């Protein structure tokens, strides 16, 4: 076939400038285009380490794909909810403090419409807080529901602030650490493995070159090249040195990669990072539990008082 001749001619043309990179490339092409039976095999233990490192890399990538959202303040903010600039212009705490000092409805209105010293975050809890406070001031301040809504607004803002603290801890203790491991230790392992593959290709290229009499010899696409099983016994000293040097390089790279991969797999850092992630979430939910546990009896008390007043009014009217 003309294609086969062209490949062979190309191999002859670059044989005079044979470099390690060219040798590896030629060997890689040979393995891709033909079924190579004399390919140097890596030890089963080494291949098992590779699988474990790949699994660990996948763990880091999958978790970071999700936990990276903790750097997005509004990850739980309702996507179809719209708030005005006025809504976001002040924190709930600041509004409540200023409103408590207002003497007239006009003063209260000005407080609600003018921007403050700090804009409010766009989280779900903060959005609930703003909606609750706006609802409270749409009612008469003497109504129990207005009082309850204001208390709920303050509590919701506290929960929102606790969530932001959680997010900051996760970013610094988990995301940053996992990203560093992925981009350093695991990447070093990947590079070490690549060095092993390159050394293996160089070794097999040296063996192939020696067996074929010294040329690069691109593969015969019509079938595997026939080799003399006793040919290795008649290698020249130069050929033996080249093969042995490649073998030493392959063994050295393999031993180094084994050490690097074991170090990546043995380090307790990922588990420590996961513990930090859980601790940050625990602290947030514990804080939220404390806030709502304090709020619930207050709301319930207002409810009981209103129901008692309601029954009294009905009985008096009867």
Residue frames relative to the residue before (quaternion, step in Angstrom):
aa qw qx qy qz dx dy dz
X 1.0000 0.0000 0.0000 0.0000 0.00 0.00 0.00
X 0.5559 -0.6186 0.4437 0.3338 3.59 -1.05 0.80
X 0.6259 0.5513 -0.3410 0.4336 3.56 1.02 -0.83
X 0.6487 0.5194 -0.3050 0.4651 3.56 1.01 -0.88
X 0.6521 0.5080 -0.3129 0.4677 3.59 0.98 -0.82
X 0.6413 0.5290 -0.3288 0.4481 3.56 0.98 -0.81
X 0.6404 0.5163 -0.3233 0.4677 3.58 1.00 -0.82
X 0.6617 0.5097 -0.3032 0.4587 3.56 0.92 -0.92
X 0.6584 0.5061 -0.3080 0.4642 3.59 0.95 -0.88
X 0.6242 0.5385 -0.3384 0.4538 3.55 1.04 -0.77
X 0.6354 0.5322 -0.3182 0.4602 3.56 1.04 -0.81
X 0.6557 0.5075 -0.3156 0.4614 3.59 0.96 -0.81
X 0.6543 0.5444 -0.3174 0.4182 3.58 0.98 -0.84
X 0.7614 0.3612 -0.2184 0.4920 3.62 0.99 -0.72
X 0.4319 0.7215 -0.4534 0.2955 3.58 1.26 -0.02
X 0.6417 0.5430 -0.3288 0.4305 3.59 1.09 -0.67
X 0.7481 0.3097 -0.1952 0.5535 3.62 1.20 -0.42
X 0.1303 0.8387 -0.5141 0.1239 3.55 1.00 0.89
X 0.0034 -0.7931 0.6073 -0.0466 3.59 -0.64 1.15
X 0.6669 -0.4865 0.3558 0.4381 3.62 -1.21 0.30
X 0.6517 0.5072 -0.3265 0.4598 3.59 0.95 -0.81
X 0.6628 0.4989 -0.3051 0.4677 3.55 0.93 -0.88
X 0.6330 0.5333 -0.3324 0.4521 3.56 1.03 -0.78
X 0.6643 0.4925 -0.3050 0.4723 3.57 0.93 -0.89
X 0.6478 0.5220 -0.3199 0.4534 3.56 0.96 -0.86
X 0.6517 0.5151 -0.3072 0.4642 3.56 0.95 -0.90
X 0.6678 0.4976 -0.3009 0.4647 3.56 0.95 -0.90
X 0.6279 0.5352 -0.3294 0.4591 3.58 1.02 -0.79
X 0.6568 0.5020 -0.3014 0.4751 3.58 0.95 -0.92
X 0.6340 0.5397 -0.3245 0.4488 3.55 0.98 -0.87
X 0.6874 0.4811 -0.2849 0.4635 3.58 0.93 -0.88
X 0.6625 0.5088 -0.3095 0.4543 3.55 1.10 -0.65
X 0.7457 0.4282 -0.2134 0.4637 3.55 1.04 -0.80
X 0.7912 0.1861 -0.1125 0.5717 3.58 1.16 -0.45
X 0.5095 -0.6134 0.4984 0.3402 3.53 -1.27 0.29
X 0.1470 -0.8177 0.5553 0.0386 3.54 -0.27 1.32
X 0.2466 -0.8037 0.5288 0.1165 3.56 -0.62 1.12
X 0.7237 0.4368 -0.2452 0.4748 3.59 1.14 -0.55
X 0.2841 0.7700 -0.5162 0.2448 3.58 1.16 0.58
X 0.4612 -0.6852 0.4929 0.2737 3.57 -0.85 1.00
X 0.2604 -0.7909 0.5413 0.1169 3.55 -0.75 1.09
X 0.3980 -0.6998 0.5440 0.2367 3.54 -1.09 0.79
X 0.5957 -0.5906 0.3979 0.3716 3.62 -1.07 0.67
X 0.6008 -0.5816 0.4044 0.3705 3.62 -1.06 0.67
X 0.6339 0.5343 -0.3383 0.4453 3.60 1.00 -0.79
X 0.6361 0.5207 -0.3264 0.4666 3.57 1.05 -0.76
X 0.6636 0.5043 -0.3041 0.4613 3.58 0.91 -0.89
X 0.6226 0.5323 -0.3362 0.4648 3.58 1.09 -0.68
X 0.6255 0.5254 -0.3303 0.4729 3.59 1.05 -0.76
X 0.6257 0.5403 -0.3323 0.4541 3.57 1.00 -0.79
X 0.6544 0.5132 -0.3116 0.4596 3.58 0.93 -0.90
X 0.6696 0.5002 -0.3005 0.4595 3.58 0.95 -0.86
X 0.6447 0.5045 -0.3232 0.4747 3.59 1.00 -0.75
X 0.6303 0.5267 -0.3293 0.4658 3.57 1.02 -0.79
X 0.6481 0.5133 -0.3135 0.4671 3.57 1.01 -0.82
X 0.6551 0.5045 -0.3103 0.4690 3.58 0.98 -0.82
X 0.6310 0.5196 -0.3323 0.4706 3.58 1.02 -0.76
X 0.6393 0.5232 -0.3202 0.4636 3.59 1.00 -0.80
X 0.6086 0.5547 -0.3409 0.4536 3.59 1.04 -0.80
X 0.6773 0.4904 -0.2908 0.4650 3.58 0.85 -0.97
X 0.6768 0.4994 -0.2993 0.4506 3.58 0.90 -0.89
X 0.6801 0.4994 -0.2978 0.4465 3.59 0.91 -0.90
X 0.6842 0.4767 -0.2973 0.4650 3.58 0.87 -0.89
X 0.6655 0.5019 -0.3106 0.4568 3.60 0.92 -0.85
X 0.5802 0.5841 -0.3749 0.4261 3.59 1.11 -0.60
X 0.7159 0.4065 -0.2362 0.5162 3.58 1.16 -0.63
X 0.7345 0.4483 -0.2553 0.4409 3.57 0.71 -1.07
X 0.5093 0.6288 -0.4346 0.3954 3.61 1.20 -0.20
X 0.5534 0.6169 -0.3875 0.4037 3.59 1.23 -0.39
X 0.5601 0.6083 -0.3963 0.3990 3.60 1.17 -0.35
X 0.6175 0.5191 -0.3525 0.4743 3.59 1.24 -0.16
X 0.6254 0.4916 -0.3241 0.5121 3.57 1.35 -0.07
X 0.4028 -0.7677 0.4418 0.2306 3.58 -0.20 1.29
X 0.7811 0.3673 -0.1719 0.4748 3.56 0.89 -0.91
X 0.2437 0.8151 -0.5044 0.1477 3.63 1.10 0.52
X 0.7592 0.3122 -0.2067 0.5324 3.62 1.14 -0.48
X 0.4098 0.7097 -0.4744 0.3215 3.56 1.27 0.24
X 0.5361 -0.6460 0.4228 0.3413 3.64 -0.83 0.90
X 0.4328 -0.7494 0.4333 0.2518 3.63 -0.53 1.11
X 0.7546 0.3704 -0.2061 0.5010 3.61 1.05 -0.66
X 0.5214 0.6311 -0.4118 0.4004 3.57 1.29 0.15
X 0.1367 -0.8032 0.5783 0.0419 3.55 -0.88 0.96
X 0.0487 -0.7818 0.6217 0.0015 3.54 -0.92 1.01
X 0.4666 -0.6860 0.4879 0.2715 3.54 -1.09 0.71
X 0.6777 -0.4627 0.3761 0.4304 3.54 -1.32 0.18
X 0.6207 0.5484 -0.3343 0.4497 3.56 1.07 -0.77
X 0.6332 0.5427 -0.3334 0.4397 3.59 0.97 -0.82
X 0.7575 0.3946 -0.1872 0.4852 3.54 1.00 -0.90
X 0.5002 0.7203 -0.3862 0.2861 3.59 1.29 -0.11
X 0.7980 0.1497 -0.0799 0.5783 3.60 1.13 -0.50
X 0.4970 -0.6047 0.5155 0.3487 3.53 -1.24 0.41
X 0.6344 -0.5421 0.3901 0.3891 3.56 -1.22 0.47
X 0.6450 0.5351 -0.3241 0.4389 3.57 0.92 -0.90
X 0.6625 0.4997 -0.3062 0.4664 3.56 0.93 -0.88
X 0.6533 0.5148 -0.3179 0.4551 3.59 0.91 -0.84
X 0.6695 0.5009 -0.3067 0.4547 3.58 0.88 -0.92
X 0.6520 0.5184 -0.3178 0.4530 3.58 0.95 -0.85
X 0.6889 0.4666 -0.2841 0.4764 3.58 0.93 -0.85
X 0.6506 0.5246 -0.3200 0.4463 3.56 0.99 -0.81
X 0.6247 0.5473 -0.3471 0.4356 3.59 1.04 -0.66
X 0.7037 0.4386 -0.2634 0.4931 3.57 1.20 -0.49
X 0.5022 0.6554 -0.4254 0.3705 3.61 1.27 -0.11
X 0.2898 -0.7827 0.5334 0.1372 3.56 -0.98 0.94
X 0.7849 0.2116 -0.1203 0.5698 3.57 1.19 -0.45
X 0.6501 -0.5099 0.3924 0.4042 3.54 -1.32 0.28
X 0.6141 0.5532 -0.3443 0.4453 3.58 1.10 -0.67
X 0.6455 0.5106 -0.3174 0.4710 3.57 0.96 -0.85
X 0.6494 0.5198 -0.3125 0.4588 3.55 0.97 -0.85
X 0.6511 0.5191 -0.3100 0.4588 3.57 0.98 -0.84
X 0.6450 0.5200 -0.3179 0.4610 3.57 1.01 -0.82
X 0.6306 0.5365 -0.3271 0.4555 3.56 1.04 -0.78
X 0.6928 0.4920 -0.2714 0.4521 3.56 0.99 -0.88
X 0.7464 0.4233 -0.2145 0.4665 3.58 1.10 -0.60
X 0.6686 0.4914 -0.3185 0.4583 3.63 1.11 -0.46
X 0.5175 -0.6451 0.4581 0.3260 3.61 -1.03 0.74
X 0.3542 -0.7497 0.5256 0.1902 3.53 -1.18 0.61
X 0.7246 -0.4316 0.3194 0.4320 3.53 -1.29 -0.33
X 0.7928 0.1461 -0.0678 0.5879 3.56 1.22 -0.45
X 0.3700 -0.7307 0.5278 0.2250 3.56 -0.79 1.01
X 0.5027 -0.6685 0.4682 0.2848 3.55 -1.17 0.62
X 0.5067 -0.6552 0.4670 0.3096 3.61 -0.99 0.80
X 0.3777 -0.7078 0.5488 0.2348 3.56 -1.21 0.52
X 0.2830 0.7031 -0.5971 0.2628 3.53 0.13 1.38
X 0.6722 -0.4907 0.3595 0.4221 3.55 -1.26 0.30
X 0.6726 0.4972 -0.3057 0.4550 3.61 0.87 -0.91
X 0.6585 0.4944 -0.3142 0.4724 3.58 0.98 -0.79
X 0.6223 0.5355 -0.3412 0.4578 3.59 1.05 -0.71
X 0.6344 0.5104 -0.3243 0.4815 3.59 1.00 -0.80
X 0.6374 0.5393 -0.3248 0.4443 3.56 0.99 -0.85
X 0.6820 0.4825 -0.2950 0.4637 3.58 0.89 -0.91
X 0.6482 0.5101 -0.3212 0.4652 3.58 0.97 -0.83
X 0.6537 0.5171 -0.3124 0.4558 3.58 1.01 -0.79
X 0.6715 0.4888 -0.3099 0.4627 3.59 0.91 -0.86
X 0.6398 0.5126 -0.3277 0.4697 3.59 0.97 -0.82
X 0.6455 0.5127 -0.3154 0.4701 3.58 1.03 -0.79
X 0.6317 0.5478 -0.3337 0.4354 3.57 0.99 -0.84
X 0.7418 0.4055 -0.2261 0.4839 3.58 0.94 -0.86
X 0.5327 0.5633 -0.4297 0.4629 3.55 1.28 0.19
X 0.6764 0.4483 -0.2710 0.5178 3.56 1.31 -0.33
X 0.6046 -0.5035 0.4476 0.4250 3.52 -1.32 0.11
X 0.5344 -0.6772 0.4080 0.2990 3.56 -0.85 0.99
X 0.6308 0.5498 -0.3342 0.4338 3.59 1.21 -0.41
X 0.5626 0.6151 -0.3909 0.3902 3.58 1.20 -0.29
X 0.5494 -0.6334 0.4352 0.3280 3.61 -0.95 0.85
X 0.6279 0.5454 -0.3399 0.4389 3.58 1.01 -0.75
X 0.6268 0.5321 -0.3352 0.4601 3.58 1.03 -0.75
X 0.6531 0.5080 -0.3056 0.4711 3.57 0.96 -0.88
X 0.6653 0.5088 -0.2990 0.4572 3.57 0.94 -0.92
X 0.6558 0.5167 -0.3110 0.4541 3.57 0.95 -0.85
X 0.6422 0.5170 -0.3273 0.4616 3.57 1.00 -0.75
X 0.6499 0.4999 -0.3110 0.4806 3.58 0.99 -0.83
X 0.6429 0.5154 -0.3158 0.4704 3.57 1.03 -0.80
X 0.6200 0.5474 -0.3350 0.4514 3.58 1.05 -0.76
X 0.6676 0.4945 -0.2978 0.4703 3.59 0.91 -0.91
X 0.6617 0.5030 -0.3046 0.4651 3.58 0.96 -0.86
X 0.6540 0.5160 -0.3169 0.4534 3.59 0.94 -0.86
X 0.6315 0.5176 -0.3409 0.4659 3.58 1.00 -0.72
X 0.6309 0.5280 -0.3332 0.4607 3.60 1.01 -0.77
X 0.6381 0.5128 -0.3210 0.4762 3.57 1.02 -0.79
X 0.6409 0.5280 -0.3168 0.4583 3.56 1.01 -0.83
X 0.6520 0.5006 -0.3130 0.4758 3.58 1.00 -0.80
X 0.6286 0.5228 -0.3312 0.4710 3.58 1.06 -0.73
X 0.6297 0.5284 -0.3342 0.4611 3.58 1.04 -0.73
X 0.6448 0.5146 -0.3181 0.4672 3.59 1.01 -0.79
X 0.6244 0.5181 -0.3334 0.4802 3.60 1.08 -0.69
X 0.6154 0.5351 -0.3338 0.4728 3.58 1.04 -0.78
X 0.6670 0.5167 -0.3045 0.4422 3.56 0.85 -0.99
X 0.6516 0.5198 -0.3160 0.4533 3.58 0.97 -0.87
X 0.6527 0.5089 -0.3101 0.4679 3.59 1.01 -0.81
X 0.6577 0.5071 -0.3150 0.4594 3.58 0.94 -0.83
X 0.6434 0.5285 -0.3241 0.4490 3.57 0.99 -0.81
X 0.7456 0.4244 -0.2258 0.4615 3.56 0.88 -0.96
X 0.7678 0.3890 -0.1986 0.4688 3.59 0.97 -0.85
X 0.7726 0.3212 -0.1795 0.5175 3.59 1.04 -0.69
X 0.7258 0.4473 -0.2726 0.4459 3.58 0.53 -1.14
X 0.6761 0.4942 -0.3024 0.4552 3.58 0.84 -0.95
X 0.6751 0.4967 -0.2932 0.4600 3.58 0.94 -0.90
X 0.6692 0.4926 -0.3017 0.4674 3.59 0.92 -0.89
X 0.6391 0.5206 -0.3213 0.4661 3.58 1.03 -0.77
X 0.6416 0.5234 -0.3180 0.4619 3.58 1.00 -0.84
X 0.6537 0.5086 -0.3114 0.4658 3.58 0.93 -0.88
X 0.6637 0.5135 -0.2993 0.4541 3.56 0.95 -0.91
X 0.7595 0.4036 -0.1992 0.4696 3.58 0.93 -0.93
X 0.7285 0.3685 -0.2426 0.5241 3.61 1.22 -0.16
X 0.7914 0.3365 -0.2006 0.4694 3.59 0.13 -1.27
X 0.7107 0.4390 -0.2703 0.4787 3.57 0.78 -1.00
X 0.6309 0.5194 -0.3363 0.4681 3.59 1.06 -0.69
X 0.6130 0.5348 -0.3476 0.4663 3.60 1.05 -0.73
X 0.6404 0.5194 -0.3201 0.4665 3.56 1.02 -0.80
X 0.6379 0.5229 -0.3246 0.4629 3.57 1.01 -0.80
X 0.6569 0.5023 -0.3076 0.4707 3.59 0.99 -0.83
X 0.6371 0.5226 -0.3282 0.4617 3.58 1.01 -0.80
X 0.6456 0.5113 -0.3093 0.4755 3.57 1.03 -0.80
X 0.6288 0.5267 -0.3277 0.4688 3.57 1.05 -0.75
X 0.6286 0.5271 -0.3329 0.4649 3.58 1.05 -0.75
X 0.6243 0.5323 -0.3317 0.4657 3.57 1.07 -0.74
X 0.6640 0.5037 -0.3042 0.4613 3.57 0.91 -0.91
X 0.6468 0.5076 -0.3175 0.4724 3.58 1.00 -0.82
X 0.6585 0.5008 -0.3085 0.4694 3.58 0.97 -0.86
X 0.6345 0.5254 -0.3262 0.4636 3.57 1.04 -0.75
X 0.6491 0.5052 -0.3111 0.4761 3.58 0.99 -0.83
X 0.6484 0.5149 -0.3168 0.4627 3.58 1.00 -0.83
X 0.6416 0.5237 -0.3203 0.4599 3.57 1.00 -0.83
X 0.6999 0.4554 -0.2795 0.4739 3.58 0.81 -0.96
X 0.6096 0.5342 -0.3544 0.4663 3.58 1.13 -0.59
X 0.6444 0.5138 -0.3200 0.4672 3.58 1.01 -0.82
X 0.6464 0.5106 -0.3154 0.4711 3.58 0.98 -0.81
X 0.6667 0.5049 -0.2985 0.4599 3.56 0.94 -0.92
X 0.6421 0.5282 -0.3161 0.4569 3.55 1.02 -0.84
X 0.6634 0.5064 -0.3046 0.4589 3.55 0.96 -0.89
X 0.6773 0.5016 -0.2954 0.4498 3.57 0.94 -0.88
X 0.7195 0.4396 -0.2546 0.4736 3.56 1.08 -0.75
X 0.6267 -0.5831 0.3304 0.3976 3.54 1.25 0.18
X 0.7432 -0.4393 0.2271 0.4506 3.58 1.16 0.39
X 0.6449 0.5194 -0.3422 0.4441 3.62 1.16 -0.30
X 0.6228 -0.5304 0.4060 0.4074 3.53 -1.26 0.25
X 0.0736 -0.8691 0.4876 0.0386 3.56 0.96 -0.83
X 0.1059 -0.7890 0.6037 0.0438 3.60 0.12 1.24
X 0.6465 -0.5882 0.3254 0.3608 3.57 -1.08 0.74
X 0.4296 -0.6440 0.5689 0.2777 3.48 -1.24 0.59
X 0.3123 -0.7948 0.4914 0.1710 3.56 -0.31 1.27
X 0.6128 0.5548 -0.3616 0.4312 3.57 1.16 -0.23
X 0.7826 -0.1818 0.1296 0.5811 3.59 1.24 -0.17
X 0.6292 -0.5486 0.3871 0.3915 3.55 -1.22 0.42
X 0.5209 -0.6314 0.4715 0.3279 3.56 -1.09 0.78
X 0.4006 -0.7047 0.5290 0.2511 3.56 -0.96 0.87
X 0.1243 -0.8029 0.5814 0.0429 3.57 -0.78 1.05
X 0.4481 -0.6564 0.5375 0.2818 3.53 -1.14 0.67
X 0.4187 -0.7408 0.4589 0.2555 3.64 -0.50 1.10
X 0.7122 0.4239 -0.2538 0.4987 3.60 1.19 -0.45
X 0.4014 0.7535 -0.4574 0.2488 3.55 1.31 0.06
X 0.6225 0.5724 -0.3547 0.3989 3.60 1.04 -0.77
X 0.6048 0.5682 -0.3598 0.4266 3.57 1.15 -0.50
X 0.7377 0.3933 -0.2146 0.5051 3.58 1.21 -0.41
X 0.2932 0.7607 -0.5256 0.2432 3.59 1.11 0.61
X 0.4832 -0.6358 0.5126 0.3154 3.53 -1.15 0.61
X 0.6651 -0.5005 0.3650 0.4169 3.55 -1.26 0.35
X 0.6325 0.5372 -0.3254 0.4532 3.56 1.04 -0.81
X 0.6594 0.5031 -0.3052 0.4678 3.56 1.00 -0.85
X 0.6399 0.5259 -0.3277 0.4545 3.58 0.99 -0.82
X 0.6514 0.5159 -0.3106 0.4616 3.57 0.95 -0.91
X 0.6554 0.5204 -0.3160 0.4471 3.57 0.94 -0.86
X 0.6730 0.4818 -0.2937 0.4781 3.58 0.94 -0.88
X 0.6684 0.4990 -0.3093 0.4567 3.60 0.91 -0.89
X 0.6276 0.5296 -0.3330 0.4634 3.59 1.02 -0.75
X 0.6571 0.5002 -0.3004 0.4772 3.56 1.01 -0.86
X 0.6290 0.5309 -0.3303 0.4618 3.59 1.06 -0.75
X 0.6498 0.5141 -0.3137 0.4638 3.57 0.97 -0.89
X 0.6490 0.5120 -0.3126 0.4678 3.56 0.98 -0.83
X 0.6470 0.5211 -0.3114 0.4614 3.57 0.98 -0.84
X 0.6639 0.4965 -0.3027 0.4703 3.59 0.90 -0.92
X 0.6605 0.5192 -0.3063 0.4476 3.57 0.94 -0.89
X 0.6669 0.4947 -0.2960 0.4722 3.57 0.93 -0.90
X 0.6435 0.5270 -0.3215 0.4526 3.57 1.02 -0.82
X 0.6603 0.5009 -0.3087 0.4667 3.59 0.91 -0.89
X 0.6511 0.5100 -0.3188 0.4630 3.58 0.97 -0.82
X 0.6593 0.5079 -0.3073 0.4614 3.58 0.94 -0.88
X 0.6134 0.5408 -0.3475 0.4588 3.59 1.01 -0.75
X 0.6684 0.5054 -0.2985 0.4568 3.57 0.92 -0.90
X 0.6629 0.5038 -0.3018 0.4645 3.56 0.95 -0.90
X 0.6818 0.4893 -0.2960 0.4561 3.59 0.87 -0.92
X 0.6384 0.5155 -0.3336 0.4641 3.60 0.98 -0.77
X 0.6356 0.5292 -0.3275 0.4568 3.56 1.01 -0.78
X 0.6444 0.5173 -0.3133 0.4680 3.59 1.01 -0.82
X 0.7172 0.4632 -0.2503 0.4565 3.55 0.92 -0.93
X 0.7051 0.4882 -0.2664 0.4401 3.59 1.06 -0.71
X 0.5600 0.6328 -0.3992 0.3557 3.60 1.12 -0.50
X 0.3882 -0.7367 0.5051 0.2269 3.62 -0.94 0.86
X 0.3698 0.7815 -0.4530 0.2175 3.58 1.28 -0.03
X 0.6678 0.4972 -0.3394 0.4377 3.68 0.76 -0.82
X 0.6609 0.4904 -0.3114 0.4751 3.59 0.97 -0.80
X 0.6213 0.5278 -0.3329 0.4739 3.57 1.07 -0.72
X 0.6426 0.5214 -0.3136 0.4657 3.58 1.01 -0.80
X 0.6452 0.5171 -0.3166 0.4649 3.56 1.01 -0.84
X 0.6190 0.5356 -0.3364 0.4657 3.58 1.05 -0.74
X 0.6387 0.5172 -0.3203 0.4712 3.59 1.05 -0.76
X 0.6249 0.5353 -0.3323 0.4611 3.58 1.05 -0.78
X 0.6741 0.4869 -0.2905 0.4734 3.57 0.88 -0.96
X 0.6492 0.5278 -0.3212 0.4436 3.59 0.96 -0.84
X 0.6406 0.5207 -0.3239 0.4622 3.59 0.99 -0.81
X 0.6736 0.4759 -0.2964 0.4815 3.57 0.96 -0.83
X 0.6194 0.5442 -0.3393 0.4529 3.58 1.04 -0.75
X 0.6607 0.5118 -0.3095 0.4536 3.58 0.90 -0.92
X 0.6463 0.5185 -0.3203 0.4592 3.57 1.00 -0.80
X 0.7111 0.4521 -0.2737 0.4637 3.58 0.75 -1.01
X 0.6053 0.5371 -0.3529 0.4696 3.57 1.11 -0.61
X 0.6551 0.5014 -0.3071 0.4745 3.57 0.97 -0.87
X 0.6489 0.5095 -0.3188 0.4666 3.59 0.95 -0.85
X 0.6310 0.5326 -0.3281 0.4589 3.57 1.02 -0.81
X 0.6576 0.5130 -0.3057 0.4594 3.59 0.93 -0.88
X 0.6563 0.5173 -0.3109 0.4528 3.59 0.97 -0.89
X 0.7167 0.4343 -0.2605 0.4795 3.57 0.81 -0.97
X 0.6027 0.5511 -0.3646 0.4474 3.61 1.11 -0.58
X 0.6634 0.4781 -0.2950 0.4943 3.57 1.10 -0.65
X 0.6716 0.5116 -0.2947 0.4476 3.57 1.05 -0.76
X 0.6286 0.6035 -0.3432 0.3506 3.59 0.86 -0.97
X 0.6831 0.4692 -0.3215 0.4582 3.68 0.79 -0.82
X 0.6184 0.5442 -0.3491 0.4466 3.59 1.09 -0.66
X 0.6665 0.4836 -0.2966 0.4837 3.56 0.94 -0.91
X 0.6477 0.5197 -0.3157 0.4590 3.56 0.98 -0.86
X 0.6315 0.5371 -0.3272 0.4534 3.60 1.03 -0.78
X 0.6474 0.5035 -0.3122 0.4795 3.57 0.98 -0.83
X 0.6384 0.5327 -0.3189 0.4548 3.55 1.02 -0.83
X 0.6578 0.5086 -0.3097 0.4612 3.59 0.92 -0.91
X 0.6558 0.5126 -0.3110 0.4587 3.59 0.95 -0.88
X 0.6710 0.4918 -0.3105 0.4599 3.58 0.92 -0.86
X 0.6513 0.5107 -0.3229 0.4591 3.60 0.95 -0.82
X 0.6379 0.5151 -0.3283 0.4690 3.59 1.02 -0.75
X 0.6552 0.5005 -0.3056 0.4763 3.56 1.00 -0.85
X 0.6344 0.5404 -0.3218 0.4494 3.55 1.04 -0.79
X 0.6706 0.4892 -0.2979 0.4714 3.59 0.92 -0.91
X 0.6371 0.5355 -0.3240 0.4499 3.58 1.00 -0.83
X 0.6639 0.5079 -0.2988 0.4605 3.56 0.92 -0.90
X 0.6593 0.5090 -0.3076 0.4601 3.57 1.03 -0.80
X 0.6603 0.5029 -0.3015 0.4693 3.50 1.01 -0.87
X 0.6538 0.5077 -0.3143 0.4647 3.58 1.04 -0.76
X 0.6641 0.5057 -0.3030 0.4598 3.53 1.06 -0.72
X 0.6159 0.5492 -0.3493 0.4439 3.56 1.14 -0.58
